[in-house]
């Protein structure tokens, strides 16, 4: 019989039951290139939009000047919807 400390088992149960580790539960983040493909523009245009703050939640992976950006998929969808609404006016 395997001996498991009851305190460890309780903490493991609490932590794993309260956190959803499924990949589909995690918010999807896009690279600048992926966002550009979805929006039909060049990556350079998307990088400029990120710098101007058009995508809430976008961030750089590092501190360097050439560090890549990550953009939340929901921010790209919201931006695209607003852009399409403006095109229809």
Z-matrix of the N, CA and C atoms (Angstrom, degrees):
N
C 1 1.450
C 2 1.525 1 109.21
N 3 1.311 2 116.17 1 134.90
C 4 1.461 3 122.70 2 -179.17
C 5 1.519 4 109.59 3 -81.50
N 6 1.317 5 115.22 4 126.78
C 7 1.463 6 119.30 5 179.24
C 8 1.525 7 108.99 6 -92.07
N 9 1.308 8 116.17 7 122.67
C 10 1.457 9 121.74 8 177.82
C 11 1.520 10 107.64 9 -122.21
N 12 1.296 11 115.66 10 127.04
C 13 1.451 12 120.32 11 178.09
C 14 1.532 13 108.23 12 -61.71
N 15 1.313 14 117.29 13 128.83
C 16 1.462 15 121.58 14 -174.83
C 17 1.525 16 111.70 15 -61.90
N 18 1.338 17 117.99 16 -36.14
C 19 1.462 18 120.41 17 179.05
C 20 1.521 19 111.21 18 -64.85
N 21 1.315 20 117.05 19 -41.23
C 22 1.463 21 120.98 20 178.60
C 23 1.518 22 109.74 21 -64.48
N 24 1.321 23 116.94 22 -43.24
C 25 1.460 24 120.63 23 179.59
C 26 1.520 25 111.24 24 -62.32
N 27 1.337 26 117.30 25 -42.22
C 28 1.469 27 120.75 26 179.80
C 29 1.521 28 110.27 27 -63.39
N 30 1.329 29 117.98 28 -47.05
C 31 1.465 30 120.46 29 -179.80
C 32 1.516 31 111.59 30 -64.20
N 33 1.320 32 116.92 31 -40.10
C 34 1.465 33 120.07 32 177.88
C 35 1.521 34 110.43 33 -61.20
N 36 1.323 35 116.27 34 -44.20
C 37 1.457 36 121.09 35 -179.61
C 38 1.525 37 110.79 36 -63.95
N 39 1.314 38 117.04 37 -44.36
C 40 1.465 39 120.98 38 -179.98
C 41 1.520 40 110.56 39 -61.87
N 42 1.320 41 117.09 40 -46.18
C 43 1.461 42 120.57 41 -177.17
C 44 1.521 43 112.57 42 -68.53
N 45 1.306 44 117.81 43 -44.49
C 46 1.463 45 119.67 44 -175.95
C 47 1.516 46 112.18 45 -76.42
N 48 1.317 47 118.77 46 -26.41
C 49 1.463 48 120.44 47 178.68
C 50 1.525 49 111.91 48 -78.76
N 51 1.328 50 117.50 49 -27.01
C 52 1.463 51 119.60 50 -175.35
C 53 1.521 52 113.05 51 -92.67
N 54 1.317 53 117.49 52 -11.85
C 55 1.458 54 120.82 53 -178.58
C 56 1.518 55 108.98 54 -115.70
N 57 1.330 56 115.92 55 130.02
C 58 1.460 57 120.65 56 179.69
C 59 1.524 58 108.42 57 -91.69
N 60 1.335 59 116.65 58 109.17
C 61 1.455 60 121.50 59 -176.07
C 62 1.526 61 113.15 60 -93.11
N 63 1.321 62 117.86 61 2.28
C 64 1.456 63 119.62 62 -179.50
C 65 1.523 64 110.18 63 -65.02
N 66 1.321 65 116.01 64 142.33
C 67 1.460 66 120.44 65 -178.05
C 68 1.529 67 111.96 66 -63.25
N 69 1.332 68 116.70 67 -35.44
C 70 1.465 69 119.16 68 -179.22
C 71 1.530 70 112.23 69 -73.04
N 72 1.340 71 117.56 70 -11.85
C 73 1.459 72 120.54 71 177.63
C 74 1.525 73 111.64 72 -85.52
N 75 1.314 74 116.69 73 -16.80
C 76 1.459 75 120.89 74 -179.56
C 77 1.525 76 109.61 75 -81.79
N 78 1.344 77 117.10 76 140.39
C 79 1.468 78 118.29 77 177.23
C 80 1.527 79 110.64 78 -65.63
N 81 1.305 80 116.42 79 135.56
C 82 1.467 81 121.94 80 -178.58
C 83 1.520 82 109.22 81 -80.59
N 84 1.317 83 115.48 82 136.03
C 85 1.461 84 121.39 83 176.11
C 86 1.518 85 109.16 84 -118.16
N 87 1.310 86 115.67 85 141.86
C 88 1.459 87 121.77 86 -177.79
C 89 1.520 88 110.63 87 -110.57
N 90 1.316 89 115.48 88 152.09
C 91 1.455 90 120.41 89 170.36
C 92 1.524 91 107.83 90 -80.20
N 93 1.314 92 116.21 91 169.23
C 94 1.463 93 120.69 92 177.30
C 95 1.530 94 109.78 93 -60.53
N 96 1.311 95 116.94 94 -40.95
C 97 1.470 96 120.71 95 -179.76
C 98 1.527 97 111.51 96 -64.06
N 99 1.336 98 117.13 97 -43.69
C 100 1.465 99 120.39 98 179.11
C 101 1.533 100 111.24 99 -63.70
N 102 1.333 101 116.11 100 -41.96
C 103 1.468 102 119.84 101 177.90
C 104 1.526 103 110.63 102 -63.85
N 105 1.335 104 116.85 103 -40.22
C 106 1.466 105 120.74 104 179.56
C 107 1.529 106 110.75 105 -62.63
N 108 1.316 107 117.31 106 -40.91
C 109 1.467 108 120.51 107 178.40
C 110 1.529 109 110.91 108 -62.78
N 111 1.322 110 116.45 109 -41.81
C 112 1.465 111 119.71 110 179.83
C 113 1.524 112 112.51 111 -67.98
N 114 1.331 113 116.13 112 -33.24
C 115 1.466 114 120.07 113 -176.14
C 116 1.524 115 113.22 114 -93.13
N 117 1.331 116 117.29 115 -9.15
C 118 1.458 117 120.77 116 178.20
C 119 1.517 118 114.05 117 73.80
N 120 1.330 119 116.57 118 31.14
C 121 1.468 120 121.59 119 177.53
C 122 1.520 121 108.55 120 -129.77
N 123 1.324 122 117.24 121 178.96
C 124 1.458 123 120.68 122 179.51
C 125 1.527 124 110.59 123 -83.44
N 126 1.323 125 117.51 124 156.39
C 127 1.468 126 120.27 125 176.22
C 128 1.536 127 112.63 126 -58.49
N 129 1.297 128 117.22 127 -31.91
C 130 1.463 129 120.43 128 179.30
C 131 1.538 130 111.13 129 -63.73
N 132 1.332 131 116.49 130 -39.07
C 133 1.463 132 120.92 131 178.01
C 134 1.528 133 109.72 132 -64.98
N 135 1.332 134 117.13 133 -45.21
C 136 1.467 135 121.15 134 179.98
C 137 1.526 136 110.49 135 -62.67
N 138 1.323 137 117.71 136 -42.49
C 139 1.468 138 120.53 137 178.69
C 140 1.530 139 110.62 138 -60.37
N 141 1.319 140 117.21 139 -38.55
C 142 1.463 141 120.69 140 175.94
C 143 1.514 142 111.92 141 -64.38
N 144 1.331 143 116.74 142 -41.36
C 145 1.459 144 120.55 143 178.15
C 146 1.523 145 110.78 144 -64.13
N 147 1.338 146 116.42 145 -38.31
C 148 1.470 147 119.84 146 178.21
C 149 1.522 148 109.32 147 -62.83
N 150 1.317 149 117.23 148 -45.99
C 151 1.466 150 120.74 149 179.80
C 152 1.529 151 112.04 150 -61.59
N 153 1.322 152 117.39 151 -31.87
C 154 1.465 153 121.69 152 179.14
C 155 1.532 154 112.67 153 -81.63
N 156 1.341 155 116.99 154 -6.49
C 157 1.460 156 120.87 155 176.65
C 158 1.510 157 115.51 156 86.50
N 159 1.326 158 118.40 157 22.45
C 160 1.467 159 121.53 158 -178.94
C 161 1.533 160 113.25 159 -74.14
N 162 1.327 161 117.43 160 -14.81
C 163 1.466 162 121.41 161 -178.25
C 164 1.525 163 109.13 162 -119.29
N 165 1.339 164 117.97 163 97.50
C 166 1.467 165 119.64 164 178.93
C 167 1.526 166 111.20 165 -59.79
N 168 1.315 167 116.14 166 135.66
C 169 1.458 168 120.81 167 178.85
C 170 1.514 169 114.59 168 90.43
N 171 1.329 170 118.37 169 -4.76
C 172 1.470 171 120.51 170 178.09
C 173 1.532 172 108.60 171 -71.19
N 174 1.323 173 115.63 172 146.06
C 175 1.457 174 119.85 173 -179.08
C 176 1.521 175 110.79 174 -151.03
N 177 1.330 176 115.76 175 164.10
C 178 1.459 177 121.70 176 176.05
C 179 1.524 178 108.71 177 -93.36
N 180 1.323 179 116.16 178 144.94
C 181 1.458 180 120.31 179 179.42
C 182 1.525 181 112.92 180 -74.09
N 183 1.304 182 117.69 181 -23.05
C 184 1.459 183 120.66 182 -179.67
C 185 1.512 184 111.02 183 -140.92
N 186 1.316 185 115.34 184 -172.22
C 187 1.453 186 120.47 185 -178.93
C 188 1.519 187 113.20 186 -94.66
N 189 1.318 188 116.81 187 -14.87
C 190 1.462 189 120.68 188 -175.85
C 191 1.514 190 113.57 189 -70.08
N 192 1.323 191 114.40 190 160.34
C 193 1.461 192 120.44 191 -179.41
C 194 1.526 193 112.21 192 -61.73
N 195 1.316 194 116.86 193 -34.12
C 196 1.464 195 120.97 194 -177.36
C 197 1.525 196 113.51 195 -100.04
N 198 1.328 197 117.05 196 15.64
C 199 1.460 198 119.67 197 178.40
C 200 1.527 199 109.77 198 -66.04
N 201 1.322 200 116.75 199 139.93
C 202 1.468 201 119.38 200 -177.57
C 203 1.528 202 112.49 201 -74.69
N 204 1.315 203 115.45 202 152.90
C 205 1.460 204 122.70 203 176.24
C 206 1.522 205 110.01 204 -90.65
N 207 1.318 206 115.84 205 155.03
C 208 1.462 207 123.37 206 167.53
C 209 1.524 208 106.73 207 -125.46
N 210 1.318 209 115.42 208 134.94
C 211 1.463 210 121.67 209 -175.05
C 212 1.525 211 108.72 210 -123.81
N 213 1.333 212 117.97 211 127.49
C 214 1.471 213 119.51 212 177.41
C 215 1.532 214 110.94 213 -61.10
N 216 1.310 215 116.30 214 135.33
C 217 1.465 216 121.46 215 -178.52
C 218 1.534 217 110.91 216 -58.83
N 219 1.323 218 116.77 217 -37.95
C 220 1.464 219 120.27 218 179.94
C 221 1.526 220 111.32 219 -63.56
N 222 1.338 221 117.17 220 -35.27
C 223 1.468 222 120.52 221 178.35
C 224 1.524 223 110.55 222 -66.90
N 225 1.333 224 116.79 223 -37.90
C 226 1.469 225 120.67 224 178.28
C 227 1.528 226 109.93 225 -66.99
N 228 1.336 227 116.97 226 -42.44
C 229 1.469 228 120.48 227 178.75
C 230 1.529 229 110.76 228 -62.79
N 231 1.329 230 117.01 229 -43.59
C 232 1.470 231 120.67 230 -179.90
C 233 1.528 232 110.80 231 -64.97
N 234 1.334 233 116.68 232 -42.05
C 235 1.458 234 120.75 233 178.88
C 236 1.525 235 110.55 234 -62.74
N 237 1.326 236 116.40 235 -43.66
C 238 1.467 237 120.82 236 -179.77
C 239 1.530 238 110.80 237 -63.82
N 240 1.325 239 116.79 238 -40.35
C 241 1.474 240 120.03 239 179.06
C 242 1.527 241 110.72 240 -63.80
N 243 1.326 242 117.38 241 -43.53
C 244 1.471 243 120.66 242 177.97
C 245 1.519 244 110.77 243 -63.44
N 246 1.322 245 115.79 244 -41.35
C 247 1.466 246 120.31 245 -179.70
C 248 1.518 247 111.07 246 -64.18
N 249 1.325 248 117.76 247 -40.56
C 250 1.460 249 121.84 248 178.48
C 251 1.524 250 111.23 249 -66.57
N 252 1.350 251 116.31 250 -37.79
C 253 1.471 252 119.94 251 177.74
C 254 1.527 253 110.49 252 -63.99
N 255 1.313 254 117.91 253 -39.58
C 256 1.453 255 121.26 254 179.08
C 257 1.532 256 111.76 255 -68.27
N 258 1.337 257 116.03 256 -33.87
C 259 1.456 258 120.21 257 178.23
C 260 1.529 259 112.15 258 -66.90
N 261 1.325 260 116.88 259 -29.53
C 262 1.463 261 121.22 260 -177.68
C 263 1.520 262 112.82 261 -80.87
N 264 1.312 263 117.62 262 -15.84
C 265 1.470 264 120.74 263 -177.73
C 266 1.493 265 111.24 264 -76.29
